[in-house]
Amino acid sequence: MTPCGEPCCLSLRARLMLLSSSLVRFSAFAALLLFALSAGSQPAGAETGDVYVRAGANFKPVAIAVTPFIGDESGEKIGGVVGNDFARSIFLAPVNPTTFPETIANPDVRPNIDAWKTVNAQFVLTGRVLRPDNGHVAAQFRLWDVSTGEQVAGEQYTTETANARRVGHMIADTVFSRVTGEKGFFDSRIVFVEESGPKDKRRKRLAVMDMDGANVKTLTGGDNLVVTPRFSPSAQEVAYMSFGQADPRVTLLNLETGQREAVGNFPGMTFAPRFSPDGQRIVMSLSEGATSNLYVMDLRTHATTRLTDTAAIDTSPSFSPDGSQIVFESDRGGTQQIYVMSSSGGPAKRISFGEGRYSTPVWSPRGDLIAFTRIKNGEFGIGVMKPDGTGERILVEGFHNEGPTFAPNGLYVMFFRDSGGSGGPKIYMTDIFGHGEFLVPTPNYASDPSWGPLMH
């Protein structure tokens, strides 16, 4: 869906004409303590920092057994979060608990390695949850390499009871990084547009959730239409487009204080906002009659610089992770295509040359790929390509996919799909190699996801 809620098969000019007609931040653990758990001598794997597998196109999932965390109901919750994270990770495959060859009574003791080999487990995760007092939980875990029998990772987290789910995500991140050598992504949030009501009277509110769809919290009341939310790299602010009484404006929302601020005082409509990698600038489109151009604003001084000056529709800008370049979509060549230019403006180079029209580009935080939506013969594909336009591959295709956003480690993409009819859009996740696809469960319809950075 486009920012206005119309199918993106409309031309950019038609889309522009249609556009014209108390949250407390999760990130701080009040009393987070972390220390390593050793198993006697330092394990060889932990000492050398060995990476056991590499996530890639020909990757074979690693089988990992997540045994029940010993303790009260918090242990069941944390263990459940870890297991669910791995099941959605594509690169780690949880072993079916019904096949476990033993029950772990003491998570500090090495498991029966020979027994776990019989179910083809490559790693075994053990853990416990303690309650140092009424308001806190302490979660411990140990990761065992079945091939060597050695402990290769182990940590303890102590935090407030309300943060128990986050501890599960943090454990999953640590294990994911230890096994794959890649950064984790589970302890992160998604800002999105929550949609409810009948299709002809859809109510759209800004909302935020954990990356697995849990802990949904609405950020706006639904009186004004909100679209295209975008996370700041600092995870403290969100930029979005708001349709109120006046012209549609880009608005900044501070997730800690709830304070809102309109970006600039422009004569036309501002839309399609994106933050710079340092969170100090915002790039956006400004409509000027039948055209739109790109502008960048310094959020500290409010100084504004015009980046493009054409008779075309230039929109959907996104910074490269080093801040030196911007990718955007434009119809300057006659159809919607993707272009790259310096973040200070100047000549732009077209990079999309496949069949169909290309839109909604976004740069990977790794810098190696640009994700996009491709519209071809009525099919909407989510794909990736290298920044020079080579290596294009379509990850998912059908009707109607749009709006990719990268995970903080650059290995996954979320997008939304509206299958038409009387229903509404839902958010999905896939990896950049197209190995698998998962629905991100939300209570209501959901669109326009934006993946925030890691919270720890």
N, C-alpha and C positions, 0 to 999 in steps of 0.2 A: 504493500500500500504506500502511497505517497503521503507527504505531510498533511495533505488535505483530506486523505481518506479515499481518494479516487485511484483506480488501477493505474499502475505506472506505464501501461501501454499507451496512455495519452502522451502527446508530444509535450516537450518542455514548455512551450509557449501556452498550450492549453492548461497545463498544470499551474503555471504562474497566474493565469487569468482566474482560475478557480480559487487560488490562494488569496487573490485580491478581494473577489466578491465577499505536630511537634515531634519532629523526629530527633531522637538522640543517636548520634553516630555510634556504630557498633565497635569501631576500631580499637578503642582503648580498653585494655584489660586493666582494671583498677589495681589489681595486685597479681600480675602474671609473673610467675617464677618458672624458670626453665633450667634444667641441668641434665647432663648426660648420664645415662645408666650404663655402667660397664658390666661385663661378665667376667670378673677376675682380671686376667691379662687383656690388653687391648686387642681386639680381633684384627686379623690380618687385613680383612677387607676395609675396615674402618680406618686403619693406619695408612693404607695406600690410596684410599679414595677411589677404589675400582668402580667402574660403571659396568653393570652387568648386561645391559641391553641398550640399544639405541633406537629411539622412536624414528620410524621412517616408513617409506612406501612399502618395503618388503618385511615389515615388522611382524613377528609372531608374538601374540600376547603371552605375558609371563603369568604363570599360575601361582596365585598367592592365597593361602588359607588364613582367614581372619577368624581366629578363635574367640569365643565369648569373653568379654572383659569381666574379670572377677569383681564383684561388688554389688551395690544396690542398683536401683533403676537407672541411675545416671550411667552406669557401666553399660547397660543394655542400649541406652540412647547413643552413647559415644561410639560403641562398637557398630551399631547399626548405621551411623553416619559414615564411618570409615568404609564399611562394606559396600554401601550404596555408591560412595565416591568411586571406588575401584571399579564397580560394575559399569559405571558411566565413563570411565577413563579410556576405554578402548585398548590401551596398551597393557593394562593389568587386568587379569581375569580371575575373580574370586572362585575358589574351589567350593563346590556344593557342600554345605554343612552336613547334609545327610550322609556323606561319604567319609567324614572325619574318622580316622582310625583310633583316636584317643580323646579323652576329655582332659583339658588342662586344669589341674588343681592348683598348681603353683606356677604363675607366669614367669618367675625368676629362674626356674629350672629349665635346662635345655630339653626341648621336646624329644620324643622318640623318633629320631631322624629316619631310621630304617622304615618305621611304620608310615611316615609321611611320604616316603618315596613310592609306596605302593599305590597312592592316589595321585601320583605325578605332580605333587606340590613342589614348587621351586623355592618358595619362601613360606614361612609360618610367622604370623603376627600374634603375639600374646600380650596381655595387658591386664591392668586392674585399675579400679577407681576407689579412692579413699575419701573420707570426709574429715578434714582437720578440724572443722567447726561447722556450725549450722549453715553459714552463708557461703562456704567454699567447697570446691571439689579438687582433688589431686588425681590426675590421670597419668598412668605410667604405661609405656609400651616397650616391647623388645621385638626386633626383627631378626629372624633366624634364617640363615642360608642353608637350605637342605643339602646342597651339594657338598658343603664343607662341615656342616654342623656348628658353624660359628655364629655368634651374634654379630650383626653388621650395623646395627643402629639401635639406639635406645635413649629415650628422653622422658622427662616428667614435666607436666604442666600443672600449675596450681592457679586457679582462677575462681571467680564468683560463679555460683551455681547457675545463674542465668546464662552464662557463656559456655555451657557444656557442649552445645552443638558445634560451636566454633573450635573447641579443642579437637573434636573429631575431624574437622576439616584440616586443622593444622597437622595432626598426626598423619593424615592421608597425604598432605603435601610433602612432609618429611620423607615418608616412605617412597612416594613417587619419584622424588628427586634422587634418593639414594639408589633406586633401582635403574632409573633411566638416564640419570645425569642431567635431566632437564629441570627447569624451575617448575614449582607446583602452580596450581591454579584454583584449587578447591576453596581456599579461604578468601573468597572475593564476592562481590555483589553485582547485581544487574539492575540498572534503572530502566524502566520501560513504561509503555502506555497501557494501563489497565482499561479494558473496554467491557461495558455491561449494557444491558437493555436491548430492545429490538433493533434490527439493523437500520431502520429508517430514523431511529431516535437514539443512536448510540451515545452513551456517556463515556467520555474519555478522561481519565485521571492519571496523574503522574504517580508512579509507585516504584518501590525498590524491594529487592528480595535477595536472598542468598543465591549463589549460582545454581543450586539444585532445586530452586523453586520454593524453598521454605521461607518462613518469616516475612511474608509479604506485608508491606506497610505502605499505605497511601500517603502521598505528599501534598496533594491538592484536593480541593473539595468537589471538583467536577462542575462548578458554575461556569468556568471558562474552559474552552477547548485547549488542550495541550498536546503537542506533537514533537517529534524528533528530539527527545532528551539525549544529552551526551555527558558522560562522566568527565570530570577533571582528573588529570593524573595524580593530583593530591588526594583524591577520594573525599574531599570535603565540600566540593561544589558540583552542581549540575547545571548545565545550560540547556534551555529548551525554548521552544516557540510557543507563545501564548496568544490566544485569540480572546481579547477582552472587549471593552467598550470602544477603545481606540484602535488604531492600526495594529495589526499583528506585530509583536515585538519578540526579540530574543531576551529571555529573562534568566538571571543567575539566581540559583537557590543554594544557600549555605545549609548543608545537611546537619551541622551542629547547632546552629542558632535558629534555623527556620527563616532567616532574613531573606527577602527577595529584592532584586534590583534589576531594573530595565537597563539593557546595554545600549547606551547612546541615545541621542535624540535626533533620529534621522527622519527626513521628510517622507520616505517610502517605507515599504515593509521589509523588515529584516528576518532572515530565516536561515536554516541549515547551519547551525553553529558547531564549531569544533574548537577544543582547546589546543594550545601549543603543548609540546612535551613538558615544559616547565610549569605549565598552568598559569603563566603570567600574561598570555595573550589569547585572543579568541579570533578565529577567522570565520567569516559568514558571508552570505549573499545579501545584497541590497537591491530591491526592485526599483527600476527607473523607467516607468512607462511599460513598454513591451519587452524590455531587456532587464537583465540583472547582471551585476558585476560583483567581484569578490573584494572584500575589505578585511583588513586586520586591525584589531584594536588592542592597545596596551591597557590591561585592566587596572594598572596602578595610576597611570597618568590620563587615561581615556583618549590619548592621542590616536588618531585613526589614519591609516594609510590605504589608499586605493591600489589594488594589485592588478586588476584587469580593466580594460577600457575598450569594449567592443559592442557591436550591435546584436550580440548573441545572448543566450541564456547561459551564464556560467554559475554553477551551483555545486553543492555537495563537496566542499573542500575538506581535505584531511592532510595534516602535517606528517612528514616522515619523522621517525623517532629521534633523529638528530636535529630536527627543526630547520633543516636547510632547504627542503623542497615541499611542495604542496601538490597533491593529486586532486583532480576535480573533474566533473563532467560538464560538457558543453555541446551545444548544437552549432558551433561556429563553422563546422564543415558540412552542415546540412542535416546531419542526424546526431542523436545522442552518442557521444564517444568519450573516452577517458583521455585526459591530458595531464602532463606533469610540467611544472615550472619551478623556478626559484621561489623561495618563500618571501623574497623581496619584490617579486613581480618580474616582468620582462617576458621574453618569448616563451611560448608553451609548445611542448612536443607531444603529439598524439601517440599513444601507446597501444590502443585497442584497434585491431584490424580484422577480427573474426567476423563471421556473418552475424547480423542482427544489431541491436542497439545496446549500449552499455551505460550503466548508471550506478549510483550510490557507492563510489569507490571509498575504500578505507585502507590505510597503511597498517601493516603488521607491526607490533612493537619490536619484533626482531629485525625489521627493516628489509627482510628478504622477499616479502610478498605484498601484493595489493589484492584485496578481495573486492568483489563487484557483483552486481546483478546484470545478467544478460537476458534480453528479450528477443526470442527468435521463434518465428512461426507459432506464436501464441503460447510458447513455453517460457517459463521464467526459471533461469538457472542461477545458482549461486556458485561462483567460481573464484579462482585465484590465478594470478599471473605474476611474473617477476616485474620489478619496477621499470624495466626496459620494454615490457610488453611480451617477452618470450615466455615459453613454458606454460601457456594457458591450459588450465584443466577445470572442467566443470565438476563440482562435488555433488550437487543435487539438482534435479530438474523436474519441472511439472508446473502445475497451476495451483497457487500463485505464491512464489517465493520471492522475498525481497529483504533488503536492509541488513547485510552482514556486519558483524562486529567481532573482533578478535579477543580471545582470552589473553590474560596478561603475559602468558608464556609464548603466545603466537602459534600454538599447536592446534588450537580449536577455533571454530567459528560458530557463533549463534546467528540465527536469522528468524524471520517469522513467515508463516504460511497461512494463507486464507484459501480454503478449498472452494469458496463460493457458496451459493445457496443461502439458507436462512441462518447459517452459523457465523462464525467469526474467526479471526486469526489466532494462532497459537505459536509459541516460540519453540524452536528446535535447535539442536546442537549436533555438529559433526566435527570430524578432525580434518586437517588440511590435506590429508591423503585420501579422504573419502572412504575410509574403512567401515564406518558405522554412523548411524543417525539415531538420536534420542529425543523424545518429547521432553520439554521442561515443563513439569506440571504447574499450573496456576489455577486459582479458584475460578477466575473469569477468563474472558478472552484477553489476549495480550499481543502487543505489536511493538515495533520500534525498539528492540533491545539495545542497550549500550553496556558493554562489559567494563567494569571498573578494575583498578589495579589490585594487587594483593594487599590485604589489610595488615599483614605482619611483616 
